[in-house]
Amino acid sequence: MVDIKQAELTSAGQLHRYSWEQLEDDHGFLTDQAVDPEEDPLEAIPAEEFLRVWTR
């Protein structure tokens, strides 16, 4: 099984985490579609940085 994780850090510094363990909350949800970097304002970060943010 692949471990899918999605973290969203807002401009106000609020962190929202989504995974198979928490699919959604009042702020959003784990995406069910592929992300298109041309359409979505994303910032690529190294895996180590993602883990630092995820475990914050």
C-alpha distance matrix in Angstrom:
0.0 3.8 6.4 9.1 12.6 16.0 19.3 22.7 25.8 28.9 32.3 33.5 30.9 28.9 25.1 22.6 19.0 16.3 12.6 10.7 13.2 16.1 16.0 19.7 23.1 26.7 26.2 23.3 19.7 16.3 17.1 16.0 17.8 17.8 20.1 23.4 25.0 28.4 28.3 26.4 28.1 25.4 26.0 23.7 23.3 22.1 18.8 21.1 22.9 19.8 18.8 22.5 22.6 19.4 20.8 24.3
3.8 0.0 3.8 6.1 9.6 12.9 16.2 19.6 22.6 25.8 29.1 30.5 27.9 26.1 22.4 20.1 16.5 14.1 10.7 9.9 12.7 15.1 14.8 18.3 21.6 25.0 24.1 21.1 17.7 14.1 14.7 14.1 15.4 14.9 16.9 20.2 21.5 25.0 25.1 23.1 24.6 21.8 22.2 19.9 19.6 18.5 15.4 17.9 19.6 16.4 15.9 19.6 19.6 16.7 18.5 21.9
6.4 3.8 0.0 3.8 6.5 10.1 13.1 16.7 19.6 22.9 26.2 27.3 24.6 22.7 19.0 16.8 13.1 11.0 7.7 7.7 10.0 12.2 12.6 15.9 18.9 22.4 21.3 18.7 15.6 12.2 13.6 13.9 15.6 15.3 16.6 20.1 21.0 24.7 24.5 22.0 23.1 20.2 20.5 18.4 17.7 16.8 13.5 15.6 16.9 13.6 12.8 16.4 16.2 13.1 14.9 18.2
9.1 6.1 3.8 0.0 3.8 6.9 10.4 13.6 16.8 19.9 23.2 24.6 22.2 20.3 16.6 14.2 10.8 8.4 5.7 6.8 9.7 10.8 10.3 13.3 16.3 19.6 18.3 15.4 12.3 8.8 9.9 10.6 12.3 12.1 13.1 16.7 17.8 21.4 21.0 18.4 19.6 17.0 17.7 16.1 15.9 15.8 13.0 15.6 16.1 12.4 12.6 16.0 15.0 12.1 14.7 17.5
12.6 9.6 6.5 3.8 0.0 3.8 6.7 10.2 13.2 16.4 19.8 21.0 18.5 16.6 12.9 10.7 7.4 5.9 4.7 7.7 9.4 9.6 9.7 11.9 14.3 17.4 15.7 13.3 10.9 7.9 9.7 11.7 13.3 13.1 13.1 16.6 17.1 20.8 20.1 17.1 17.7 14.9 15.4 14.3 13.8 14.1 11.5 13.6 13.4 9.6 10.0 13.0 11.5 8.6 11.6 14.1
16.0 12.9 10.1 6.9 3.8 0.0 3.8 6.7 10.1 13.0 16.4 17.8 15.6 13.9 10.4 8.3 5.9 5.1 6.4 9.9 11.4 10.2 9.8 10.8 12.8 15.3 13.0 10.7 8.9 6.5 8.1 11.0 12.2 12.0 11.1 14.5 14.7 18.2 17.3 14.0 14.3 11.8 12.7 12.4 12.4 13.8 12.1 14.2 13.0 9.3 10.7 13.0 10.6 8.5 12.1 13.7
19.3 16.2 13.1 10.4 6.7 3.8 0.0 3.8 6.5 9.8 13.1 14.3 11.9 10.3 6.9 5.7 4.6 6.4 8.8 12.6 13.2 11.5 11.7 11.8 12.6 14.6 11.9 10.6 10.1 9.0 10.8 14.2 15.2 14.9 13.2 16.1 15.6 18.9 17.9 14.2 13.6 11.2 11.5 11.9 11.4 13.2 12.0 13.3 11.3 7.9 9.7 10.9 7.7 6.6 10.2 10.9
22.7 19.6 16.7 13.6 10.2 6.7 3.8 0.0 3.8 6.3 9.7 11.2 9.5 8.1 5.7 5.1 6.5 8.5 11.7 15.4 15.8 13.4 13.2 12.2 12.3 13.3 10.0 9.3 10.1 10.1 11.4 15.1 15.8 15.6 13.3 15.7 14.9 17.8 16.3 12.5 11.4 9.7 10.6 12.1 12.3 14.9 14.6 15.7 13.0 10.3 12.6 13.0 9.3 9.4 12.7 12.3
25.8 22.6 19.6 16.8 13.2 10.1 6.5 3.8 0.0 3.8 6.7 8.0 5.9 5.7 4.5 6.4 8.8 11.6 14.9 18.6 18.6 16.2 16.4 15.1 14.5 14.8 11.5 11.9 13.4 13.8 15.1 18.9 19.4 19.0 16.3 18.2 16.8 19.4 18.1 14.3 12.2 10.7 10.7 12.7 12.3 15.1 15.3 15.7 12.4 10.7 13.0 12.2 8.5 9.8 12.6 11.1
28.9 25.8 22.9 19.9 16.4 13.0 9.8 6.3 3.8 0.0 3.8 5.2 5.2 5.2 6.5 8.2 11.4 14.0 17.6 21.1 21.1 18.2 18.1 16.1 14.8 14.2 10.7 11.9 14.3 15.5 16.5 20.3 20.6 20.6 17.7 19.1 17.7 19.7 17.9 14.3 12.0 11.7 12.2 15.0 15.2 18.3 18.9 19.3 15.8 14.4 16.7 15.8 12.1 13.5 16.0 14.0
32.3 29.1 26.2 23.2 19.8 16.4 13.1 9.7 6.7 3.8 0.0 3.8 5.4 7.4 9.6 11.9 15.0 17.8 21.2 24.8 24.8 22.0 21.9 19.8 18.4 17.4 13.9 15.3 17.9 19.1 19.8 23.5 23.5 23.1 19.9 20.7 18.8 20.4 18.8 15.5 12.6 12.7 12.8 15.9 16.1 19.4 20.6 20.8 17.1 16.4 18.9 17.4 14.0 16.2 18.4 16.0
33.5 30.5 27.3 24.6 21.0 17.8 14.3 11.2 8.0 5.2 3.8 0.0 3.8 5.7 9.0 11.7 15.2 18.2 21.8 25.3 24.7 21.8 22.2 19.8 17.7 16.4 13.5 15.7 18.6 20.2 21.5 25.3 25.7 25.7 22.8 24.0 22.3 24.0 22.2 18.9 16.2 16.2 16.2 19.0 18.8 21.7 22.5 22.2 18.6 17.9 19.8 17.9 14.5 16.5 18.1 15.3
30.9 27.9 24.6 22.2 18.5 15.6 11.9 9.5 5.9 5.2 5.4 3.8 0.0 3.8 6.4 9.8 12.8 16.2 19.6 23.2 22.4 19.8 20.7 18.8 17.1 16.6 13.7 15.6 17.8 19.0 20.6 24.4 25.0 24.8 22.1 23.6 21.9 24.1 22.7 19.1 16.5 15.6 15.0 17.3 16.4 19.0 19.5 18.9 15.3 14.7 16.3 14.2 10.9 13.0 14.4 11.5
28.9 26.1 22.7 20.3 16.6 13.9 10.3 8.1 5.7 5.2 7.4 5.7 3.8 0.0 3.8 6.7 10.1 13.4 16.9 20.3 19.3 16.5 17.4 15.4 13.4 13.0 10.4 12.5 14.8 16.3 18.4 22.1 23.3 23.6 21.2 23.2 22.0 24.4 22.6 19.0 17.0 16.1 16.2 18.3 17.6 20.0 19.8 19.5 16.3 14.9 16.1 14.6 11.0 12.0 13.5 11.0
25.1 22.4 19.0 16.6 12.9 10.4 6.9 5.7 4.5 6.5 9.6 9.0 6.4 3.8 0.0 3.8 6.5 10.1 13.4 16.9 16.1 13.6 14.7 13.2 12.0 12.7 10.2 11.3 12.7 13.6 15.9 19.5 20.8 21.1 19.0 21.4 20.5 23.3 21.7 18.0 16.4 14.9 14.9 16.3 15.4 17.5 16.8 16.7 13.9 11.9 12.8 12.0 8.3 8.5 10.4 8.7
22.6 20.1 16.8 14.2 10.7 8.3 5.7 5.1 6.4 8.2 11.9 11.7 9.8 6.7 3.8 0.0 3.8 6.8 10.4 13.7 13.1 10.2 10.9 9.5 8.6 9.9 7.6 8.0 9.0 10.1 12.7 16.2 18.0 18.7 17.1 19.9 19.6 22.5 20.6 17.0 16.2 14.8 15.6 16.8 16.4 18.4 17.3 17.8 15.5 12.7 13.6 13.7 10.2 9.0 11.4 10.9
19.0 16.5 13.1 10.8 7.4 5.9 4.6 6.5 8.8 11.4 15.0 15.2 12.8 10.1 6.5 3.8 0.0 3.8 6.9 10.4 9.9 7.7 8.9 8.7 9.2 11.7 10.0 9.2 8.6 8.4 11.5 14.7 16.7 17.3 16.3 19.5 19.6 22.8 21.3 17.7 17.4 15.4 16.1 16.4 15.8 17.1 15.3 16.1 14.4 11.1 11.5 12.5 9.5 7.1 9.7 10.4
16.3 14.1 11.0 8.4 5.9 5.1 6.4 8.5 11.6 14.0 17.8 18.2 16.2 13.4 10.1 6.8 3.8 0.0 3.8 7.1 7.5 5.3 5.5 6.5 8.5 11.6 10.4 8.5 6.4 5.2 8.7 11.4 13.9 15.0 14.7 18.3 19.1 22.3 20.7 17.4 17.9 16.1 17.3 17.3 17.2 18.3 16.2 17.7 16.6 12.9 13.3 15.1 12.5 9.7 12.3 13.8
12.6 10.7 7.7 5.7 4.7 6.4 8.8 11.7 14.9 17.6 21.2 21.8 19.6 16.9 13.4 10.4 6.9 3.8 0.0 3.8 5.2 5.2 5.6 8.4 11.1 14.7 13.9 11.6 8.7 6.3 9.4 11.1 13.9 14.9 15.4 19.1 20.2 23.6 22.3 19.4 20.3 18.1 19.1 18.5 18.1 18.6 16.0 17.7 17.3 13.6 13.4 15.9 14.1 10.8 13.0 15.4
10.7 9.9 7.7 6.8 7.7 9.9 12.6 15.4 18.6 21.1 24.8 25.3 23.2 20.3 16.9 13.7 10.4 7.1 3.8 0.0 3.8 5.5 5.6 9.3 12.5 16.2 16.2 13.7 10.4 8.0 10.8 11.3 14.5 16.0 17.3 21.1 22.7 25.9 24.6 22.0 23.3 21.3 22.5 21.7 21.5 21.7 18.8 20.6 20.7 17.0 16.4 19.2 17.7 14.1 15.9 18.5
13.2 12.7 10.0 9.7 9.4 11.4 13.2 15.8 18.6 21.1 24.8 24.7 22.4 19.3 16.1 13.1 9.9 7.5 5.2 3.8 0.0 3.8 6.3 9.3 11.5 15.3 15.8 14.2 11.5 10.2 13.5 14.5 17.8 19.3 20.3 24.1 25.3 28.6 27.2 24.2 25.2 23.1 24.1 23.4 22.8 22.9 19.9 21.1 21.1 17.5 16.4 18.7 17.2 13.5 14.6 17.0
16.1 15.1 12.2 10.8 9.6 10.2 11.5 13.4 16.2 18.2 22.0 21.8 19.8 16.5 13.6 10.2 7.7 5.3 5.2 5.5 3.8 0.0 3.8 5.7 7.7 11.5 12.1 10.6 8.3 8.1 11.8 13.4 16.7 18.5 19.0 22.7 23.9 27.0 25.2 22.1 23.0 21.3 22.6 22.6 22.2 23.0 20.4 21.6 20.9 17.3 16.8 18.6 16.5 13.1 14.6 16.3
16.0 14.8 12.6 10.3 9.7 9.8 11.7 13.2 16.4 18.1 21.9 22.2 20.7 17.4 14.7 10.9 8.9 5.5 5.6 5.6 6.3 3.8 0.0 3.8 7.3 10.8 11.2 8.7 5.6 5.3 8.7 10.0 13.5 15.8 16.5 20.2 21.8 24.7 22.6 19.9 21.2 20.0 21.8 21.9 22.2 23.3 21.1 22.8 22.0 18.2 18.4 20.5 18.0 15.0 17.1 18.7
19.7 18.3 15.9 13.3 11.9 10.8 11.8 12.2 15.1 16.1 19.8 19.8 18.8 15.4 13.2 9.5 8.7 6.5 8.4 9.3 9.3 5.7 3.8 0.0 3.8 7.1 7.7 5.7 4.0 6.3 9.4 11.4 14.6 17.0 17.2 20.5 22.0 24.5 22.1 19.2 20.3 19.6 21.6 22.4 22.8 24.5 22.6 24.2 22.7 19.2 19.7 21.2 18.2 15.7 17.9 18.8
23.1 21.6 18.9 16.3 14.3 12.8 12.6 12.3 14.5 14.8 18.4 17.7 17.1 13.4 12.0 8.6 9.2 8.5 11.1 12.5 11.5 7.7 7.3 3.8 0.0 3.8 5.5 5.7 6.4 9.4 12.4 14.8 17.7 20.0 19.6 22.7 23.8 26.2 23.5 20.5 21.1 20.6 22.5 23.7 23.9 25.8 24.2 25.3 23.5 20.2 20.6 21.5 18.3 16.2 18.0 18.2
26.7 25.0 22.4 19.6 17.4 15.3 14.6 13.3 14.8 14.2 17.4 16.4 16.6 13.0 12.7 9.9 11.7 11.6 14.7 16.2 15.3 11.5 10.8 7.1 3.8 0.0 3.8 6.0 8.4 12.0 14.4 16.9 19.4 21.7 20.9 23.6 24.6 26.5 23.5 20.6 21.0 21.1 23.2 25.0 25.4 27.7 26.5 27.5 25.3 22.3 23.1 23.5 20.0 18.5 20.3 19.9
26.2 24.1 21.3 18.3 15.7 13.0 11.9 10.0 11.5 10.7 13.9 13.5 13.7 10.4 10.2 7.6 10.0 10.4 13.9 16.2 15.8 12.1 11.2 7.7 5.5 3.8 0.0 3.8 7.3 10.7 12.6 15.7 17.6 19.4 18.2 20.6 21.2 23.2 20.3 17.2 17.3 17.5 19.5 21.5 22.2 24.7 23.9 25.0 22.5 19.6 20.9 21.2 17.6 16.5 18.9 18.2
23.3 21.1 18.7 15.4 13.3 10.7 10.6 9.3 11.9 11.9 15.3 15.7 15.6 12.5 11.3 8.0 9.2 8.5 11.6 13.7 14.2 10.6 8.7 5.7 5.7 6.0 3.8 0.0 3.8 7.2 8.8 11.9 13.8 15.9 15.0 17.7 18.7 20.8 18.0 15.0 15.8 15.8 18.2 19.9 20.8 23.2 22.3 23.9 21.7 18.5 20.0 21.0 17.5 16.0 18.8 18.8
19.7 17.7 15.6 12.3 10.9 8.9 10.1 10.1 13.4 14.3 17.9 18.6 17.8 14.8 12.7 9.0 8.6 6.4 8.7 10.4 11.5 8.3 5.6 4.0 6.4 8.4 7.3 3.8 0.0 3.8 6.1 8.8 11.4 13.6 13.5 16.7 18.2 20.6 18.1 15.3 16.6 16.1 18.5 19.4 20.4 22.4 21.0 22.9 21.3 17.7 18.9 20.6 17.4 15.4 18.2 19.0
16.3 14.1 12.2 8.8 7.9 6.5 9.0 10.1 13.8 15.5 19.1 20.2 19.0 16.3 13.6 10.1 8.4 5.2 6.3 8.0 10.2 8.1 5.3 6.3 9.4 12.0 10.7 7.2 3.8 0.0 3.8 6.5 9.2 11.0 11.3 14.9 16.6 19.4 17.4 14.7 16.3 15.1 17.2 17.5 18.4 20.0 18.3 20.6 19.5 15.8 16.9 19.1 16.5 14.1 17.2 18.6
17.1 14.7 13.6 9.9 9.7 8.1 10.8 11.4 15.1 16.5 19.8 21.5 20.6 18.4 15.9 12.7 11.5 8.7 9.4 10.8 13.5 11.8 8.7 9.4 12.4 14.4 12.6 8.8 6.1 3.8 0.0 3.8 5.5 7.6 8.2 11.7 13.8 16.4 14.4 12.2 14.5 13.6 16.3 16.6 18.3 20.1 18.9 21.6 20.5 16.9 18.7 21.0 18.4 16.5 19.9 21.2
16.0 14.1 13.9 10.6 11.7 11.0 14.2 15.1 18.9 20.3 23.5 25.3 24.4 22.1 19.5 16.2 14.7 11.4 11.1 11.3 14.5 13.4 10.0 11.4 14.8 16.9 15.7 11.9 8.8 6.5 3.8 0.0 3.8 7.0 9.1 12.4 15.3 17.5 15.8 14.3 17.2 16.4 19.1 19.1 20.9 22.4 20.9 24.0 23.3 19.7 21.2 23.9 21.6 19.4 22.7 24.4
17.8 15.4 15.6 12.3 13.3 12.2 15.2 15.8 19.4 20.6 23.5 25.7 25.0 23.3 20.8 18.0 16.7 13.9 13.9 14.5 17.8 16.7 13.5 14.6 17.7 19.4 17.6 13.8 11.4 9.2 5.5 3.8 0.0 3.8 6.3 9.1 12.4 14.3 12.8 12.0 15.2 14.7 17.6 17.6 19.9 21.6 20.7 24.0 23.2 19.9 22.0 24.7 22.4 20.7 24.3 25.8
17.8 14.9 15.3 12.1 13.1 12.0 14.9 15.6 19.0 20.6 23.1 25.7 24.8 23.6 21.1 18.7 17.3 15.0 14.9 16.0 19.3 18.5 15.8 17.0 20.0 21.7 19.4 15.9 13.6 11.0 7.6 7.0 3.8 0.0 3.8 6.4 9.6 11.8 11.2 10.6 13.7 12.8 15.3 14.8 17.4 19.0 18.4 21.9 21.3 18.3 20.7 23.4 21.4 20.1 23.8 25.4
20.1 16.9 16.6 13.1 13.1 11.1 13.2 13.3 16.3 17.7 19.9 22.8 22.1 21.2 19.0 17.1 16.3 14.7 15.4 17.3 20.3 19.0 16.5 17.2 19.6 20.9 18.2 15.0 13.5 11.3 8.2 9.1 6.3 3.8 0.0 3.8 6.2 8.9 8.3 7.0 10.0 9.1 11.9 11.9 14.8 17.0 17.0 20.4 19.2 16.5 19.4 21.6 19.4 18.8 22.6 23.7
23.4 20.2 20.1 16.7 16.6 14.5 16.1 15.7 18.2 19.1 20.7 24.0 23.6 23.2 21.4 19.9 19.5 18.3 19.1 21.1 24.1 22.7 20.2 20.5 22.7 23.6 20.6 17.7 16.7 14.9 11.7 12.4 9.1 6.4 3.8 0.0 3.8 5.4 5.5 5.9 9.1 9.1 12.0 12.3 15.8 18.2 18.9 22.3 21.0 18.7 21.9 23.9 21.8 21.6 25.4 26.3
25.0 21.5 21.0 17.8 17.1 14.7 15.6 14.9 16.8 17.7 18.8 22.3 21.9 22.0 20.5 19.6 19.6 19.1 20.2 22.7 25.3 23.9 21.8 22.0 23.8 24.6 21.2 18.7 18.2 16.6 13.8 15.3 12.4 9.6 6.2 3.8 0.0 3.8 5.4 5.1 6.8 6.4 8.8 9.4 13.2 15.9 17.3 20.4 18.8 17.2 20.7 22.3 20.2 20.7 24.5 25.0
28.4 25.0 24.7 21.4 20.8 18.2 18.9 17.8 19.4 19.7 20.4 24.0 24.1 24.4 23.3 22.5 22.8 22.3 23.6 25.9 28.6 27.0 24.7 24.5 26.2 26.5 23.2 20.8 20.6 19.4 16.4 17.5 14.3 11.8 8.9 5.4 3.8 0.0 3.8 6.0 7.8 9.0 11.5 12.6 16.4 19.2 21.0 24.0 22.3 20.8 24.4 25.8 23.6 24.3 28.0 28.4
28.3 25.1 24.5 21.0 20.1 17.3 17.9 16.3 18.1 17.9 18.8 22.2 22.7 22.6 21.7 20.6 21.3 20.7 22.3 24.6 27.2 25.2 22.6 22.1 23.5 23.5 20.3 18.0 18.1 17.4 14.4 15.8 12.8 11.2 8.3 5.5 5.4 3.8 0.0 3.8 6.7 8.9 12.2 14.0 17.6 20.8 22.1 25.0 23.0 21.2 24.6 26.0 23.4 23.8 27.6 27.8
26.4 23.1 22.0 18.4 17.1 14.0 14.2 12.5 14.3 14.3 15.5 18.9 19.1 19.0 18.0 17.0 17.7 17.4 19.4 22.0 24.2 22.1 19.9 19.2 20.5 20.6 17.2 15.0 15.3 14.7 12.2 14.3 12.0 10.6 7.0 5.9 5.1 6.0 3.8 0.0 3.8 5.8 9.4 11.5 14.9 18.2 19.4 22.1 19.8 17.8 21.3 22.5 19.7 20.2 24.0 24.0
28.1 24.6 23.1 19.6 17.7 14.3 13.6 11.4 12.2 12.0 12.6 16.2 16.5 17.0 16.4 16.2 17.4 17.9 20.3 23.3 25.2 23.0 21.2 20.3 21.1 21.0 17.3 15.8 16.6 16.3 14.5 17.2 15.2 13.7 10.0 9.1 6.8 7.8 6.7 3.8 0.0 3.8 7.0 10.0 13.1 16.7 18.4 20.6 18.0 16.5 20.2 20.7 18.0 19.1 22.7 22.3
25.4 21.8 20.2 17.0 14.9 11.8 11.2 9.7 10.7 11.7 12.7 16.2 15.6 16.1 14.9 14.8 15.4 16.1 18.1 21.3 23.1 21.3 20.0 19.6 20.6 21.1 17.5 15.8 16.1 15.1 13.6 16.4 14.7 12.8 9.1 9.1 6.4 9.0 8.9 5.8 3.8 0.0 3.8 6.4 9.5 13.0 14.6 16.9 14.4 13.0 16.6 17.4 15.0 16.1 19.7 19.6
26.0 22.2 20.5 17.7 15.4 12.7 11.5 10.6 10.7 12.2 12.8 16.2 15.0 16.2 14.9 15.6 16.1 17.3 19.1 22.5 24.1 22.6 21.8 21.6 22.5 23.2 19.5 18.2 18.5 17.2 16.3 19.1 17.6 15.3 11.9 12.0 8.8 11.5 12.2 9.4 7.0 3.8 0.0 3.8 6.4 10.1 12.4 14.3 11.6 11.0 14.8 15.2 13.2 15.1 18.4 18.2
23.7 19.9 18.4 16.1 14.3 12.4 11.9 12.1 12.7 15.0 15.9 19.0 17.3 18.3 16.3 16.8 16.4 17.3 18.5 21.7 23.4 22.6 21.9 22.4 23.7 25.0 21.5 19.9 19.4 17.5 16.6 19.1 17.6 14.8 11.9 12.3 9.4 12.6 14.0 11.5 10.0 6.4 3.8 0.0 3.8 7.0 9.4 11.7 9.9 9.4 13.1 14.1 12.9 14.4 17.6 18.1
23.3 19.6 17.7 15.9 13.8 12.4 11.4 12.3 12.3 15.2 16.1 18.8 16.4 17.6 15.4 16.4 15.8 17.2 18.1 21.5 22.8 22.2 22.2 22.8 23.9 25.4 22.2 20.8 20.4 18.4 18.3 20.9 19.9 17.4 14.8 15.8 13.2 16.4 17.6 14.9 13.1 9.5 6.4 3.8 0.0 3.8 6.5 8.2 6.2 6.6 10.1 10.8 10.3 12.2 14.9 15.4
22.1 18.5 16.8 15.8 14.1 13.8 13.2 14.9 15.1 18.3 19.4 21.7 19.0 20.0 17.5 18.4 17.1 18.3 18.6 21.7 22.9 23.0 23.3 24.5 25.8 27.7 24.7 23.2 22.4 20.0 20.1 22.4 21.6 19.0 17.0 18.2 15.9 19.2 20.8 18.2 16.7 13.0 10.1 7.0 3.8 0.0 3.8 5.4 5.3 6.4 8.9 10.1 10.9 12.4 14.5 15.6
18.8 15.4 13.5 13.0 11.5 12.1 12.0 14.6 15.3 18.9 20.6 22.5 19.5 19.8 16.8 17.3 15.3 16.2 16.0 18.8 19.9 20.4 21.1 22.6 24.2 26.5 23.9 22.3 21.0 18.3 18.9 20.9 20.7 18.4 17.0 18.9 17.3 21.0 22.1 19.4 18.4 14.6 12.4 9.4 6.5 3.8 0.0 3.8 5.4 5.0 6.3 8.6 9.9 10.3 12.3 14.2
21.1 17.9 15.6 15.6 13.6 14.2 13.3 15.7 15.7 19.3 20.8 22.2 18.9 19.5 16.7 17.8 16.1 17.7 17.7 20.6 21.1 21.6 22.8 24.2 25.3 27.5 25.0 23.9 22.9 20.6 21.6 24.0 24.0 21.9 20.4 22.3 20.4 24.0 25.0 22.1 20.6 16.9 14.3 11.7 8.2 5.4 3.8 0.0 3.8 5.4 5.2 6.3 8.8 9.8 10.7 12.3
22.9 19.6 16.9 16.1 13.4 13.0 11.3 13.0 12.4 15.8 17.1 18.6 15.3 16.3 13.9 15.5 14.4 16.6 17.3 20.7 21.1 20.9 22.0 22.7 23.5 25.3 22.5 21.7 21.3 19.5 20.5 23.3 23.2 21.3 19.2 21.0 18.8 22.3 23.0 19.8 18.0 14.4 11.6 9.9 6.2 5.3 5.4 3.8 0.0 3.8 5.4 5.0 6.2 8.5 10.0 10.6
19.8 16.4 13.6 12.4 9.6 9.3 7.9 10.3 10.7 14.4 16.4 17.9 14.7 14.9 11.9 12.7 11.1 12.9 13.6 17.0 17.5 17.3 18.2 19.2 20.2 22.3 19.6 18.5 17.7 15.8 16.9 19.7 19.9 18.3 16.5 18.7 17.2 20.8 21.2 17.8 16.5 13.0 11.0 9.4 6.6 6.4 5.0 5.4 3.8 0.0 3.8 5.4 5.1 5.9 8.6 9.9
18.8 15.9 12.8 12.6 10.0 10.7 9.7 12.6 13.0 16.7 18.9 19.8 16.3 16.1 12.8 13.6 11.5 13.3 13.4 16.4 16.4 16.8 18.4 19.7 20.6 23.1 20.9 20.0 18.9 16.9 18.7 21.2 22.0 20.7 19.4 21.9 20.7 24.4 24.6 21.3 20.2 16.6 14.8 13.1 10.1 8.9 6.3 5.2 5.4 3.8 0.0 3.8 5.4 4.9 6.0 8.4
22.5 19.6 16.4 16.0 13.0 13.0 10.9 13.0 12.2 15.8 17.4 17.9 14.2 14.6 12.0 13.7 12.5 15.1 15.9 19.2 18.7 18.6 20.5 21.2 21.5 23.5 21.2 21.0 20.6 19.1 21.0 23.9 24.7 23.4 21.6 23.9 22.3 25.8 26.0 22.5 20.7 17.4 15.2 14.1 10.8 10.1 8.6 6.3 5.0 5.4 3.8 0.0 3.8 5.6 5.5 6.1
22.6 19.6 16.2 15.0 11.5 10.6 7.7 9.3 8.5 12.1 14.0 14.5 10.9 11.0 8.3 10.2 9.5 12.5 14.1 17.7 17.2 16.5 18.0 18.2 18.3 20.0 17.6 17.5 17.4 16.5 18.4 21.6 22.4 21.4 19.4 21.8 20.2 23.6 23.4 19.7 18.0 15.0 13.2 12.9 10.3 10.9 9.9 8.8 6.2 5.1 5.4 3.8 0.0 3.8 5.6 5.2
19.4 16.7 13.1 12.1 8.6 8.5 6.6 9.4 9.8 13.5 16.2 16.5 13.0 12.0 8.5 9.0 7.1 9.7 10.8 14.1 13.5 13.1 15.0 15.7 16.2 18.5 16.5 16.0 15.4 14.1 16.5 19.4 20.7 20.1 18.8 21.6 20.7 24.3 23.8 20.2 19.1 16.1 15.1 14.4 12.2 12.4 10.3 9.8 8.5 5.9 4.9 5.6 3.8 0.0 3.8 5.6
20.8 18.5 14.9 14.7 11.6 12.1 10.2 12.7 12.6 16.0 18.4 18.1 14.4 13.5 10.4 11.4 9.7 12.3 13.0 15.9 14.6 14.6 17.1 17.9 18.0 20.3 18.9 18.8 18.2 17.2 19.9 22.7 24.3 23.8 22.6 25.4 24.5 28.0 27.6 24.0 22.7 19.7 18.4 17.6 14.9 14.5 12.3 10.7 10.0 8.6 6.0 5.5 5.6 3.8 0.0 3.8
24.3 21.9 18.2 17.5 14.1 13.7 10.9 12.3 11.1 14.0 16.0 15.3 11.5 11.0 8.7 10.9 10.4 13.8 15.4 18.5 17.0 16.3 18.7 18.8 18.2 19.9 18.2 18.8 19.0 18.6 21.2 24.4 25.8 25.4 23.7 26.3 25.0 28.4 27.8 24.0 22.3 19.6 18.2 18.1 15.4 15.6 14.2 12.3 10.6 9.9 8.4 6.1 5.2 5.6 3.8 0.0
